[in-house]
Amino acid sequence: MSNRTIKKAPTVRLPPKSNFELLLVRGSQVSIIFVGIIATVFALHAGEFILTPIGLGVVIGLMLGPLASRLERPGVPPALSAAVVVLLFILAVGIFALLVASPLSFWLQRLPQIWAQLARQLSELQGPLETFKSMREQLRQVTGGEGVSVSVDEGMGVETMATLAPAVVAQVLLFFASLYFFVATRYQTRTAVLRVCFNRRLRWRVAHIFRDVEQLVSQYLLSITAINFAEGLTVGIGLYLLGVPSAPLWGALAIVTNFVPFVGPLVMVVILFAVGLTEFDTIGTSLLPVALYLGVNTIEGQFVTPMVIGRTMTLNPFVVLLALAFWIWLWGAIGGFIAIPALLVGYAIIRNVLPGVNWGVDDLDRQYGR
């Protein structure tokens, strides 16, 4: 039997790529990523009607997930624990709505009177307003502008309400369905995603992403909810001592608006300023409700919230502002509520994909012993 010598094929060395070729490769990669981001944003905007209740249901489900886990420890099936969690959430929302329904209807009936009182109080500012008007006229003469015409919307008619009502009902039903099925199938969803991972290291990273997302979002929302209730109670008591009518309503409104940083407190300041103008005689005393709220909100933002959640997560305020602007532009008020949980989800994903970079959640490593 003859010995055959197997010759190796000659190694072909490709010439090194030039800087221009490397730039083209990197540019194409960046372009693909940019186009993907733009397409995702437009898809989220186009699917607002369906994606908004689903996203809200997922966020609330992440918050209530620990409660469902506690119910399942004695052996309660996930389907039953999810039903209990959803019923408790509906009960809490119903009680909250009943508490604010009566004072809210009272203030809605007083809207014409409130507008007349606001006009009378604002008449004290006639002098500064006249000065501003003369400055505007001078500026118009310099620029040659024709002014701005303002039209007043007459409000929604019966036909508009009849068209809008089924859509709102559909979104509410979709929200509760998303909340229930997310809580009931959260373990199956995690298992299905992990099975798709093709190697052990990727499976490990995805498992850590699921864990960090649940921990961050649930802890943030539960902590913020407790802080907001304490702030709303303090604001309500303070307004009651100042003699502001329907103080529990404004305290409840402070609870809701404080879930949206920056924007919520600004809305609350405007509302309390209008209430102060209608209930007090002078501009100075009408600022007392605003001063009370700003004082309580400042203490909460500068001391209470950093003490409660600052040891677990540290979010860049500029990034928070950008997230709020983006999600409010995308989905409105619900987007403002989803913004911070979505930012935390992004932190959890990026931190596990790029573990060597500090993305703002400082104590996760020490908390989990990594």
N, C-alpha and C positions, 0 to 999 in steps of 0.2 A: 504494500500500500504506500503510495508516494506521499511524501510530506508536502503539503501546500503552504506556501507562505502568503499570509493574508496581508496585503498592503493597506495601510491606512490612507484614507482620502486626504489630500492636502488641505490644510486649514486655510480657509479664505478669510482674509482680514478686510473688513470694510473700511474704507477711509473715514476718518473722524468727521463728524458733522461740524459744519461751520457755525459760527455764532448766529448767523441769519437763519439757518435751518432750525437751530434750537429755539430761536425766538418764534418762528412760525409754529413749531410744535406746541410750545407753551401758550402761544396766543390762541391756537385752535382749542386747546383744552379749556382755557379761561372763557372763550366764547361759548363753548358748549354748556359750561356751568352757568354762565350768565343767561343764556337763552332758556335753560331749564328753570332758573329762578323766576324769570319773567313769566314763563308759561304757568308755573305753579301759582304765582300771585293772581294772574288773570283767571285761572281755574277756580281759585278760592273766591274771587269776587263774583264770578258768574254763578257759582253754586251756593251763593249766600243763603237762599231760601231753605235749602236742605242741610247745608253744612253747619249753619249757625246753631240750630237746636241740637244737632249731633255733637258738635264740639262742646257746647255747654253741658250736655249730658255726660260726656266723658270727663270733663273737669270736675263736676259735682260727684261723679262716680269715684274719681281718684280721692276726693276728700272724704267720702263716706266708706271707702274701702276698708279702713281699719275697723270701723264699727261692724261691717259685715263679717270680717275675719273673727272678731270676738264672738259673734253669734254662732259661727260655724265650729268653734272649738268643742262644744259639747256634742257635736255630731249632727247639727242642723244642716240640711242640704243647702247648697248654694242658691238654688232657685227660691227656696223659702226665705233664706236670709236676705236675698235681694228684694223680695216682695216686702219684707218687714222694713227694710231700709227706705224703700220708696214711699211706703205708707207713712213712716215717721217724718220724712221730708215734706210730704204733702200736708201732714198735720201741722208741722211747724210753720210752713208758709201760710196755711189757712188761718192759724191763730194770729200771726203777724198782720195779715190782711184785715182781719176783723178788728184788731186793735186800732188800726189807722183809718178804717173806712169811715167811721162816724166823724172824727175831726176833719178828715179830708173833704167829705161832702159839705161840711159847714163852711170851710174856706172857699170851696168852689162856688157856693151860693153867694158868698160875699164878694166875689170878684168885681162886680160893678162898683160897689162901695169902696173896695180897696183901691181901684183905679182912680176914683174921685179923690180919695185921701192922698194918694201918691201925687196927683197933680197939684193939690193944695200945698203939700209939703215941699215939692220941688219948685214951687213958685218962689221960695226963699232964695233959690239959686238963679233968679232971673237976671240979676246983674252980671255974674260971670257968663251966663249963657248969651246975653246981649253982646258982651265983649267978644266971645267966640264967634258970634254971628257976623259981627263987623269984620273980624279978621278973615272969615271965610269969604265975605264979599270982596274984600281987597285982593285976596288970593285969586278969586275967580276973575277979577278984572285984569290981573297980571297975566294969568295963564290963558285967558280967553275961553274958559270952560263954560258950558251951558248948564251946569248943575246936574243933579241926579234926581230922577223921578222915582217915587216909591209907591208901590201898589200894595194894597192890603188884601190878604187872602180871606175869603168869606168863610173858610172852614170847610170841613168835610160834610157833604150832603148825605142823604139817606142812601142813595145808590152806591156811593163810595163805601159807606159803612157796611152795606149788604155784601159788597164784593170783598171787603177786607176781612170780615168776620170768619168765613170759612178758612181763609189762609192762616189766620192766627190760631184757630182751633187745630188745624193740621200741624202747625209747628209745635204747639203745646203737646199734642199726642206723640209726635216724633221725638220730642225731648224726653218725655217719660219713658217711651219705649227704649230709647238709647240708654237712658240711665239704668233701667232695669236689666237689659241684656248685657250691658257692659259689666255691671257688678256681678251678675249671675255667671258670666262666662269668662271672667278675667283670668282664671287659672288655665282654662282650655286655650284661650288666646295666647297666653305666654308659652304654653307647651307647643302649640302649633308653630309659632314663630321660631322657637329654639330648634325644632326638628328640621326646619329649612336650612339652618346654619350648617355648612358643609365641613367645618373642622372644629376641633375642641376649643381653640383659642377664640375664634369668632363667637362660639356659643357662650363662652365665659364672659366676653365683653357684652353681648346682648343681655345676658342674665343680669349683669351689673347695671346696665342701663334701665331695665325694668325695675330693679330694686331702688335705684337712685330716684327715678321719676316718681314712684309711689311715695317714697319717703319725703322728698322735697315738696311735692305738690300738696300732699295731705297735711304735712306739718305746717306748711305756710298757710293754707286756707283755714285750718282749724285754729291756728294761733291768731291770724288776722280777724277771724270771726269773733273770737273771745275778746280781742282788743277793741274791735269796733262796737261790740255790745257794751263794754265798759265805758267807752267814749260817749256813745249815744245816751247811756243812762246819766252820765255826768252832765252832758249838755242839756238834757231834758230837765234835770233837777235845777241847774243854774238858771235856765230860762223861766222855770216856774217861780223861782225866788225873785226874778226880775219883774214878774207880773205879766209875762208874755202868754197870751191865751194859747191853748192847744199845745202846751209844751211837750207832751209825749209824742205828738206827731212830728215835731221838729227833731226830737231825739231819735225817733225811728228813721227819719230821713237822713240824719247824720250817720246812722249805722250803714244804710244802703250806699250812700254816696262815697263813703270812705273806702269802699272796695276798689275804687278807681283812683289811684294816686294822682295828685296834682289837679286833675280835671274835677273830680268829685268835690274836694274842699272849695274850689273856686265857685262851683255851682251853689254850694251851701252858703257861701258868703253872700252871693247875690240874693238868694232867697231870704236870708235873715235880714239883710239890709232893707229889702222891700217890706218885710214884716215889721221891722223897727220903725220905718217911716209911717206905717199905718197906725201904729199903736202908741207912739210917743209924740210929744208936741214939738220938739226941736230936733235939728239935725244932729246935735251932739248926743242927746239921749237916745236917738234912734240908732246910733252906732254901738250901743251897749251890747245887744245880742251878737253882733259881729265880733266885737272885742272878746266877749266870753267864748265864743266858738273858736276864734283864732288862738286864744290862750290855751284852751283844752287841746286843740289839734296840734299846737306846737309842742306841748309837753308829751303828747302821745308820739309824735313823729321823731322828736329829738332824744327822748329818754326811754319811754315804755317799749316801743317797737324794737329799738336796738338791743334792749336788755332781753327781750323775749326771743326774737328770731335772729338777732345780729350775731349770736355765737354759733349759729348753724349755717347761715348763708349771708353773704355780703354781695349785694347787687350794685353794680355801677349805676348811679342816678342818671347819667346821660343815656346809658343803654336802656334803662327803664323808660325814660322819656321817649326814646325812639320807638320802643316796642308799643307804648301806648298810642303814639301818633299813628303808627302803621295799622294796628288792629282796630282803632276807632275809625280810621279812614276806610278800612276794609269791611267791618261788620257793625259799626255804630256802637251803641251802648253796650251790647253784649260782647263786642270785641274788646271794649275797655276792661270788662271783667275777666276775659280770657287772656289778656295780654301778659300778665305776670306769670300765671301758670304755664303759658306757652313758652315764655322766656326761661323758666326753670327747666322745662322739658328739653329745650335747646342746650342749656348748660349741662344737663346730665348726659346728653348724647355726645356733645363735643368733648366733654371731660373724659369720657371713657374711650372715645376714638383717639384723642390726643392726650394721653394721661400725663405727659410731661409739662403741660402748660397749665398755669393757674388761671381759670376762667371765672373766678369770683365766688365759688362755693368753697370756702376755705377749710372747713372742719370736717368734710366728708371723710377724708382719709383717717383722721384720728377717731372719728365716730365709728367707722367700720373696721378699724385696725389695719388699714392698708398702708 
